[in-house]
Amino acid sequence: MRAVLALVLLAGFGVSQAYALPSFLEKFLPRPPPSPSHPVIPAVPPASVVQIPAQAAVPDGTPALPPVLVQSGPLSFAPLVQRVIPAVVNIAITQISSEGGGKVPAQIKGTPLEKRYREKMQRHQEEILGAGSGFIVDPSGIIVTNDHVVGDADNVTVSLSNGQELPAKLIGVDALTDIAVIKVESPKPLPYVTWGDSHKVSVGDWILVAGNPFGFGSSVSAGIVSARGRDLGAGSLDDFLQLDAPINPGNSGGPAFNMRGQVVAVNAAMVSPAGGSVGIGFGIPSEIVAPIVDEIRRTGHVDHGWLGVTLDDGDGSVVLVDVDRNGPAQKGGLMKGDKIMAINDATVENGRALLRIVAAGKPDNAVTFRVVRKGKTIMVTLPIGKRPADADE
């Protein structure tokens, strides 16, 4: 009756069009036959692709806009969701608290029910609970998530989309990129997803974000890629995709899919004035994550390159304003005042790009710098060093 009343009240507020009835109401409120006073909602036409013709050229010489193809009609993400969601997992972590110790006081007052509840709460005071998301990238049980989701956990439990819970062990983390790899053991192969090429992701492309927002379990949201190359000041490898699909607490570590069902980013951060989904989401591109995951699987850790310099690119060129004493740059022949033009024939556009190239390199690997020194262009080849743990402090 409450549902029926709600429909009546809705109609009373001026709703004039007919709406599809929920299935559980149809036995009580059968759909009326077609009539002028009860229009039937037409069937939803399939999505189609239409071409917007080229804009005509204007007399002032402005180039005409080329024709573009756009998808018209309704679009459903259901087939994509059904295909990828089995590989998306929820992650719960417990961390032993340094306070208390979990001992139940000798005397607990209250009714028997209250006593049992309070005893249970006392026993769990030594545990701090957290939750996040992840995704399976190998049927053997390899799972990718964020370092800030599992990095400090004492115990990690993974919940599959079918409700099965499995304990997980930590394979390794990379604090610089906020990536972690964990593993579960399963008697049978697990569903998994594959990497997509984030180089091919364009601003305006559809994106599907999956995860465990607010601990509610598997959930998806959709939007578009709204920008590329965002720097949040988190580290030298910052190169985030900006997403307008809602990302909430608990989505961290979950995947962002392209329309082929490939992972092109890992949900990592949300900038919001309200602390919720009203804001901007950011994902770590797969071009950064995939090789990090491979190295963690091989070695259990990741070593990043290090140069030992202070840069200034305020005038549009990248200049070494300081060189660490006995650092890789000084030992290799770089000097204060050098203007860096290129690394291994790749043009250096700004200081952030230079640091990102070096950080992505392997320690002891030789790199060649094209440098302008006192008006002359020279080549300097040197091995980069190993990045210190406190490099960003």
Secondary structure, 3 states (H helix, E strand, C coil): CHHHHHHHHHHHCCCCCCCCCCHHHCCCCCCCCCECCECCCCCCCCCEEEEECCCCCCCCCCCCCCCEEEEECCCCCHHHHHHHHHHEEEEEEEEECCCCCCCCCCCCCCCHHHHHHHHHHHHCCCEEEEEEEEEEEECCCEEEEEHHHHCCCCEEEEECCCCCEEEEEEEEEECCCCEEEEEECCCCCCCCCCECCHHHCCCCCEEEEEECHHHCCCEEEEEEEEEEEECCCCCCCCCEEEECCCCCCCCCCCEEECCCCCEEEEEEEEECCCCCCCCEEEEEEHHHHHHHHHHHHHHCCCCCEECCEEEECCCCCEEEEEECCCCHHHHHCCCCCCEEEEECCEECCCHHHHHHHHHHCCCCCEEEEEEEECCEEEEEEEECEECCCCCCC
